[in-house]
Amino acid sequence: MSKVALAAEEQLAASFRQQKQALDQRLAEARRAYRGQQAHRKGGRAHDAELARVEKAGEDDVTERRGREGEGSRLWLDLPEPLLRYCVEKGSIAVDGVSLTVAELDAGGIAIALVPHTLKETTLGALKPGDQVELLAPLGHGFFEEDYLPVAQAADEVLHVAGGIGIAALLLLARQIAKAGIRQQLFFGGRTADDLVGTEGFESYVEGMTLATENGSKGHRGFVTAPLEEYLAARPKQKFLLMACGPWAMLRATVDLAGRYGHPCLVSMENRMGCGLGVCLGCSIRVEGTGHAAYERVCTEGPVFRAERVIWEREEIPKI
């Protein structure tokens, strides 16, 4: 190949690289604008935040699902005060595309509680203090005070029912209810004792804590709904508000108990999300209604629903 031809080829390749970089930049800008637009439609906005500190559970590798008993890891985000209040009031957030729940707050920022496998399966485990992250907040319909506080004040006690990583969604809620002077109990279940992380955060907020593991390694052997039913059956004249977050089967069993004993119940649903912005409809669940109104999105209309609105029977897809 002649020098002229080689130079022409290199010039063409350089031109292609410049065009690709320009297209990649335009695509990234379009994606950011789209995500910000979707968040704004739901009352949320895109923000930049700084990771202030990382608190990992113990000294073990976080990918090994170990740590000091009862502890989870936390990522603290440094946020300006107005944004802090806004996020806490409205609930769920997304950090670098991962949908999360605010677990704790102080004057300087918010804490996101993470169990070890969340750090392993996302990019969040590689973050270091000082790193910049993209924050979308607030997202969806969380535990809003206007929904639960009047009912909680009319009850004798609030019963929190958590399964696995669902514990993170109830911590800040328990703190807010404790400020209102309302009695609370925590029922927390997992497969093994290693799954019962984050319990230390509830100690100053609840009157009692009942733990359960499927393998009997800690607390009651079996599902957490068994001691919950015993608690309800032993107090037929008391009024309770149940607030639950966990896997589908646990939520359904909790809702069945609430209905059987005549108590209101709010559930924070867990479902697989494709976009987290209400576009893909992948997290939709059946609710009371007809036509399009028979489905609502966990990431947008949820994740918190009144239990009686949810259709708990799973739909079967007909075979063709």
Secondary structure as GFF3:
##gff-version 3
##sequence-region A 1 320
A	DSSP	alpha_helix	3	41	.	.	.	ID=ss1
A	DSSP	beta_strand	45	55	.	.	.	ID=ss2
A	DSSP	three_ten_helix	62	64	.	.	.	ID=ss3
A	DSSP	beta_strand	73	78	.	.	.	ID=ss4
A	DSSP	alpha_helix	81	90	.	.	.	ID=ss5
A	DSSP	beta_strand	92	95	.	.	.	ID=ss6
A	DSSP	beta_strand	98	100	.	.	.	ID=ss7
A	DSSP	beta_strand	102	105	.	.	.	ID=ss8
A	DSSP	beta_strand	109	114	.	.	.	ID=ss9
A	DSSP	alpha_helix	116	121	.	.	.	ID=ss10
A	DSSP	three_ten_helix	123	126	.	.	.	ID=ss11
A	DSSP	beta_strand	132	139	.	.	.	ID=ss12
A	DSSP	alpha_helix	145	154	.	.	.	ID=ss13
A	DSSP	beta_strand	157	163	.	.	.	ID=ss14
A	DSSP	three_ten_helix	164	167	.	.	.	ID=ss15
A	DSSP	alpha_helix	168	179	.	.	.	ID=ss16
A	DSSP	beta_strand	184	190	.	.	.	ID=ss17
A	DSSP	three_ten_helix	193	195	.	.	.	ID=ss18
A	DSSP	three_ten_helix	199	202	.	.	.	ID=ss19
A	DSSP	beta_strand	208	213	.	.	.	ID=ss20
A	DSSP	beta_strand	220	221	.	.	.	ID=ss21
A	DSSP	alpha_helix	225	233	.	.	.	ID=ss22
A	DSSP	beta_strand	240	245	.	.	.	ID=ss23
A	DSSP	alpha_helix	248	261	.	.	.	ID=ss24
A	DSSP	beta_strand	265	268	.	.	.	ID=ss25
A	DSSP	beta_strand	284	286	.	.	.	ID=ss26
A	DSSP	three_ten_helix	291	294	.	.	.	ID=ss27
A	DSSP	beta_strand	295	297	.	.	.	ID=ss28
A	DSSP	beta_strand	304	306	.	.	.	ID=ss29
A	DSSP	three_ten_helix	307	309	.	.	.	ID=ss30
###
